[in-house]
Amino acid sequence: MILLMKIRQFLKLLKSHGAEIIKGRGKGGHVLVSMNGKQTTVPVHVTDYAPEFLDDICKQLDTRLKELQP
């Protein structure tokens, strides 16, 4: 069963674990996220994302989605 997550929930989850969300640095429908000394862009133009895609973003930030979730 695939559970989709809203991008706002994901960004809030990242922020609660120490990520810095830099809205003015992304292009178009993206924001820059900095965490654990790593940076990546996160698309915000689609509202729901599959957990596999969000985990790929987490890998770029040197963490995993399952480590962030309670």
matplotlib code that plots the C-alpha trace (Angstrom):
import matplotlib.pyplot as plt

x = [0.0, 1.5, 0.8, 1.2, 2.6, 1.8, 4.9, 4.0, 4.0, 7.3, 8.9, 7.5, 9.0, 12.4, 12.3, 11.4, 14.6, 16.9, 16.6, 16.7, 14.2, 15.3, 12.4, 14.0, 16.9, 14.9, 13.8, 10.1, 8.3, 11.3, 12.8, 16.4, 16.7, 19.9, 20.5, 23.5, 25.9, 24.1, 21.8, 19.2, 16.2, 12.7, 9.9, 6.8, 4.7, 3.0, 1.1, 1.4, 4.5, 5.2, 7.4, 10.0, 10.5, 10.7, 13.2, 15.4, 15.4, 16.3, 19.2, 20.6, 20.4, 22.2, 19.2, 16.3, 12.6, 12.0, 14.5, 12.4, 9.0, 7.9]
y = [0.0, 3.3, 6.2, 9.6, 12.5, 16.2, 18.3, 20.7, 17.7, 16.6, 20.0, 20.4, 16.9, 17.9, 21.2, 19.5, 17.4, 20.4, 21.1, 24.7, 25.5, 28.3, 29.4, 32.2, 30.0, 27.5, 28.1, 28.1, 25.5, 24.4, 25.2, 24.7, 22.4, 22.2, 19.5, 17.5, 19.7, 18.7, 20.6, 19.6, 21.2, 19.9, 20.4, 22.0, 22.3, 18.9, 18.4, 14.6, 12.5, 8.8, 7.7, 6.3, 9.8, 11.5, 8.9, 9.7, 13.3, 12.3, 10.2, 13.4, 15.0, 12.1, 10.7, 8.4, 8.9, 6.1, 7.8, 11.0, 9.4, 8.6]
z = [0.0, -1.1, 1.3, -0.3, 1.7, 1.1, 0.4, 3.2, 5.7, 4.4, 4.7, 8.2, 9.1, 7.7, 9.6, 12.9, 12.4, 11.9, 8.2, 7.0, 4.3, 2.0, -0.1, -2.1, -3.5, -5.5, -9.1, -10.0, -8.0, -5.9, -2.5, -1.3, 1.7, 3.8, 6.4, 7.8, 5.7, 2.5, 0.2, -2.3, -4.1, -3.3, -5.8, -4.4, -7.5, -7.0, -3.7, -3.1, -3.4, -3.0, -0.1, -2.5, -4.0, -0.6, 0.6, -2.5, -1.3, 2.2, 0.9, -0.7, 2.7, 4.4, 6.2, 5.5, 5.6, 8.1, 10.5, 10.4, 11.0, 14.5]

ax = plt.figure().add_subplot(projection="3d")
ax.plot(x, y, z, "-o")
ax.set_aspect("equal")
plt.show()
